[in-house]
């Protein structure tokens, strides 16, 4: 379709995708606020808290590529809606969990739902909006979705103080119901109608096994009582599964067996590859900050959950005001400068969190860090997302979105698994303000350095013409192994996915 943001239906489509992706964003940030209370209620170790975060990220990152492919094949709206419903049921299980083991298992189920809904939200935008409106729509999606992520700590702090940490999960049920209603009434169906040859179940299993093995090794290696042999075995299995995944996907990308879950031909675009490398670096650093900052404010600075969440409110406001404008600016001047400046500012904001310590002042210690970090995210996220989507063929929007989501989630997963133990945050460290404060400062320095590296790579690798309309779509007859960003369609040509006879594969709602 060629929806416009100025049209009522275009705004409804944007609302559905924002609300859907916000489920995952809200949940992730609210859970971070709840970690000290969950640890106290269940007498959990730091490893238990890491798994509370990482069980969700593990299944999400491992299956998100499959989720994108499912949407491309069976209908992006359909798979998106199934993911929202699944996420709601898993959220109810999290809210009713009697111990940390059940909570971790339910969080893993949440990740499955997230893997179905997350790539669908961006793919729906890419397949539904006109070429001229896509960067603005992605910018609005990034800004409003970022707002949801930033509102999470504030809302979570209030819920935890007023009703307990379980409501951090139960809140998802009414939100999911609203998303399903809007999607059913207003979102057009779209899919890739090209021939398929079965699902890459083996690839999905190998990806999940690789992430699980490496995550287990990173998380459990420093813990007392864990068998070194088990840690070593998990690491070997994870690395071997990762290597096998690459071999399997290479064979299937060459047309041997089912369609590849990760068609390696998509990486023939240097731009697509470069932006995903930047994504990995950026979200790795952000994952460390979001995991540790709200805990630092509670454990070390002495803030209540509600005040700790409120402390990040400036990030919310800045994302709301500036992200869509950053997407439009990137369309005019190119994405390189906004992304580079944004990453530098975000790194500076991380360094400013080093001022946070015992009895930290909000005005002088927390607010400057939140403002600078929010400015950086506002400048970088929308151009990055628009660039990675514009670098891929529109009919593979689900795969491109899935790859970028998987890269971001895997980065956060590995960073949260590996960095806290590396800086001494193990065992009962979250109950000792002095130990936690020292580890937090070391971790933030490392995270800021990661973002600085990302800024340099952006400056060197990101093309300023990446969002030009004449580079953003590929020949409809190209198969998945064609170079992405191939010759353009004529201006004004519908950007829906062509069906086998040349008709659009977009269906009415």
N, C-alpha and C positions, 0 to 999 in steps of 0.2 A: 504494500500500500504506500501511499504518499501523504501520510497524515502530517498536519502542521501543528505546531504548539499553539497557534492562534485559534485553532478549532477546539470546540468542546470535547470531541472524541479524543483528540490528541492529548488533551490535558487529563482525561480519564485514564488513558493508557499509561501516561507518565505516573499518575497517582498510584495505579495498581503495581507498577514495577518498583516504585519507591517504597511503598508500604511492604511489599513482599521482601525486598532486600533488607529493609529496616528490621524485620523480624530477627534476622541473623545478626545484624549490627547491634541492635539493642541487647540481645541476649549475651553477646560476647562481652560488651562493656559492663553490663549490670553484674554479670558473674564475677568479673574482676573486683568489683566493689565488695561483693559478698564473700570473697575468699577467706578473710580472717574469721568471720562468723561461722562459715562452713567448717574451717579447720578446728575451731573451738568446740563446736557441737559434736563433731565426729572424732575428735582427738587425732586429727590427720597430721601427717608429716608434710614438709615442703613438697616431697615427691607426690603425695596424695593431692595436693593443690595443683601441682603441675599437670597431673593426669586429669583433673577436673576440667582444666582448660584444653589439654591436648587430646583427650579422647574425642572430643567434638571435632577439633581441627584435623585429626588423623583421618577419620572417615570422610570428612568433607574434602580434604586435599586428595585422598586416594581415589575418590569416586566422582569428583566434579567433572572430569573429562568425559566420563561415561554419561553423566547427567546432561552435558551439552549435546552429546551425540544423540541421546534419546529424544531431546527436544527437537533437534533438526529433523529426525526421522518421523516421530509420531505426533508432532505438533508442540510448538513451544508453549502455547497457553495451557495445553493439557498437562504436560509434564511439570510446568511451573505450579499449577494448581495442586497436583498430586503432592509435590514437594511441600507446599504450604500446609496441607492437611497432615502429612506425615510429621512435619516439624511440630505441629500443635499437639499431636498425640504423645510424641516423645517428651515434649515440655511438661505435659501432665505427669508423666512417669518421673521426671526429674524432681518436680515439686513434691511428690509423694515418697521419694527415696528414703528408706530407713537407715542407710549407712553409706559410707563413701564408696564402697564397691558397687552398690546398685546405682548410685549417682553417676559414677564413671561409665557404667554400661549404658545408662539412659542417655548420657551425653553423646556416646558413640552413635546411638540411634538418631539423635538430633542431627548429627553430622550427615547422615544419609539423606534426611530431608533437605538439609541445606545444600547438598550436592545436586539435588534436583531443581531447587528453586533459584539458586544463586546465578548460574549461567543463563537461565531463562530470562531473568529480568533485563539484562543488557541485550540479549539476543532479540527479544521482543522489540526493544527500542530500535535496534539496528535494522530489523526487517520491516518495521511499521512506518517509520518517519521518512520524510523526504530527505534527500541528500543535504539540502541547504539547512535543514533544521536539526540534523543529527548531532553536530557538535554542541548546539545549545541544549538539546534534550539530554545528552550525556552529561553536560555540565550541571544541569538542573538535577539529574539523577545523583550525581556525585555529591553535590552540595546538600540536597535534602537527605540523602542517605548518610552522609557524613554528620549531619545534624542529629540524626537518630542515634548514630554511634556515640556522639558527644553528649547527647541528652541522657544516654544510658547511665552513666555514673551518678548524675543528679537524681534521676528517677529511681535508680536502684538504691541509692542512699536513703531516700525518703521511704521507699517500700520496706527496706530492711529495718529501719528504725521503727516504723509504724506497725508493720505486720509480720516481719521475719523474712529470712532469706529465701524461703520457699516461693514467695510471691514474685521473686525475680524470674521464675520460670512460668508460673501460672498466669502471669500477665499476657503471655503469648497467645492464650486461647481466644480472647475476644478480638485481638488484633488479627489473628489468622482468619477468623470468621469474616471480618470486614474485607480482607484481601480477596477471599474467595468470592464474595458477593460482587465486588467491583470487577474482578476478572471475568466472571461469567457474563456480566451484562455489557461490558464495554471493550474488552480486549479482543482484537481480531486474531484468528488462528493463522499460523504460518508454519511452513516446513520445507525441507529440502526434498523435492520429488524425484531426485536422481536415483538410479538403481542401487540397491544395497545387497550385501552378501552375508548377513548375520552379524551378531554382536561380538565384540572383542572382550569376552568374559575373562579370558586368560590374561590379557593385558591389564584389565582392571584389578584382578587378583594380585598380579605381580607388583603393580604400583602400590597397592595398599600394604602388601607384605614388606616391600622395601622401606616404606615410611615407618611402618610399625617396628621393624627390627632396629633401624637406626635410632628412632625415638626412644625405644626401651633402653638401648645401650647408653644413650646420652643421659637419660633421666635417672636410671637406677645404678649406674656405675659408682657414683660417690656414696650411695646409701649403705649404712651398716647392715650387715646380715644378708646382703644380696650375694649370691654365688658369682664369683668372677667368671666361672665357666659359662654360666647362663648369660652373663653380659657379653662375653666374647662370642658365644654362639649366636646371640641375637644380632650382633654387629655383622658377623659373617653372612648370616642369612639375609639381612637387609641389603648389604652391598651386592651379594650374588643375585638377589631378586631384582635389584635395580639394573644390573648388567643384562639380565635375561629379558627385562622389560624392553630395553633398547633394541635387542636383537629381534624380539617378537614384533615390535612395532615397525622395524625396518622391513621385515619380510612382508608384513601385511600392507604396508604402504606401497609395496611393489606389486600388490594385487594377489598375493598368495594367501588364501583363506579369507576370513571375515574382514570387513572394513576395519581399518586401524582405529583404535580409540584415540590415538595421537598420531594423525597423519603427518609424517615427518616432512613432507613436501611443504608444509606451511612455514617451516623454518628456512626455506630458500629465500625468503624475504629477510635481508639483513636488518631492515628496520624493525620488523616484528621480533626478531631474535634479540636485538639490542634493547628494545623497550622492555622485554620480559626479563632480561638480566638486571636492568635498572629496577624493575618491579621487585625482583627477589631481594636485592640489597635494601631497598626502601622499606619493604614490609618486614624484613628481618629486624631492622632497627626499631621500627614502630612496635613490633610484637613485644620486644623486651620492655619498652617504655610502658605500654598499656598493661602489661602483666605486673610490673613492679611499682609504678608510680602511686596508684591509689592505695596500695598496701603501705608504702612508705609514709604517705600522709596520715594513715591511721596508726600504724605501729610506732613510728618514730616521732612525727610531728604532733601526735595526740589528737588529731581531728576525729570527729564522729563520722560514721559512714555517710550521713547526709551532707555534712560540711565538706568532706573529702570529695564527694560527687559534685557538689556545687562549685568547687574550686576550678573545675574544668569548663564551666559555663562559657567563658570567652571563646573557647574553641568552637562551641556550638554556634554562637552568634556570627563569628567570622566565616565559618563554612556556609552558613545560610546566606550571608550578604555577598560573598565574593566568589564562590566556586563557579556559579553559572557565568559570571563575568570573565573568570579565568578561561573557561572553555571558549567563549566568544573571542577573547583576546588571542588565544592560541590559533583560532581560525584565521585571524587577520595577519598576525605577525609570525606565525609558526610556533610550534610547541617547545622548541629548544630553550628559549629564554625563560618562559614561565616555569618550566620544569626545573631548570638549573637553579634559578633564584629561589624557588620553593623549597628545594632540597637543602640549600644552604641555610635558609631561614629555619627550617625544621631542625637541622642539626644544631643551630645556635640556641633554639628553644630547649633542646635536650641538655645542652651544656648549662643553661641557666637553672635547670633543676638541681644542679650541684649545690645551689644555695639552700636547698631544703634540708633541714635537720631538726633536732629537738626544738620545740617551741617556735617553729618557723612562722614568720609573719606572712599573712596572705598577700598584703599589698606590696611588700618589698621583695618577697622570696618566691611566691607561687604565681602571682598575677603576671609578672613580666615573662616568665617561662611559658605560661599558657597562651599569652597573646602572640608572642613570636612564633611558637609552634603552630598555632592556629593559622597565622598568616602563611606559613610555609605550606601546610597541608592544603589550604585554599588555593594557592597558586599552582601546586604540583599535581594534585590528584585528577582533576578533570582533564587537563591536557594529556596526561599519561594514558588515561583510559580511552579517550577519543583516538589517540595515536595508535594504540595497539589494535583497536577495532578497524580503523581506517587502513591498516596495513594488511588486512585479510580480505578475501573474497566475501561479499555480503552473504552468499548462500551458505557459507561455513561460519556464519556469525556465532552459532552456538559453540562450535569447536574453538574458535578464536577466544571467545569470552571464557570458555572453560579452561583453556590453557592459561590465560592470564590469572584467572581466579585460583587455579591449582598452584601456580607459581607463587602467588601472594600467600596462600594458606600454608604451603609447604615451608616458605621462608619463616613465617611466624611460628609454625610448629617446631622446626629445628632450632630456632633462636630461643624459644621458651624452654625447650628441652635441654639445650646445651649451655646457655649463658649463665643462668643462676647457679648451677653446680660449679661452673668454672670460676665464679667470683666468691665462692664460699657459702652460698645460700642453700644449705642442705639440712636434713633432719628437722629440728625445732627452731630454726633460725628466725622464722617470722615472729616468734615469741620473745626474742631478744633484740631490743631496739638498737643497741650498739652494733651487734653483728650485722643486722639487716641494713643499717645505715651505711656501713662500710661497703658491703656488697652492692648496694644500690648505686653508690657513687661510681664504683668501678664499672658497673654494667652500663650506666648512662654515658660514660666517657667512650666506651666501646661502641654503643649504639650511635652516638654522634659521629664517630669516625666512619662508620658504615655509610651513613647518609652523605657525608662529605665525598666518599669514594663514588657514590651514586651520582652526585652532582658533576664530578669530573667526567664520568662515563657518558652522562647525558650531553655534556658540552661537546664531546668528541664524536658521539655516534648518532644522535638524533637529528634527522633531517628537518629543515624548516618548511619543506614543501609537503610534509607527510599528511597534512589535512586538506590539501588542495582537492577540489572536487574531481579534477581530471586524473587523480591518482588513487581515488578511494574505492573504486569498484573494478571488478575484473570481468573478463569475458564470461557470459553465462555458459558457454559451451566448455569452459575449462574444467577439467576434473580436479580432484583434490591435490594432485601432484603438480599442477601448473604453478608457475611463480605467482605469488599473490601480488596484488597491486598491478595487474596486467592492464592492457589497453582499456580505456574508459568507455562507458556508455555515453551516448549523446546527452547534452544537458536537457533535463526535463523528462528523460526516459524513466519509467517506473522502476523503482529499486526493489520490488518484490522478487522473491525467488522464482525463476522461470520453471514452469513445469515441463514435462517431457515433450509437449507439443508447442511450447513457447508461451503458453498461457500462464498467468500468475498463479502461484501456489497459495496465495493469501486468500483466506476464506472469510466471509462475514461472520460477525459474532453471533 
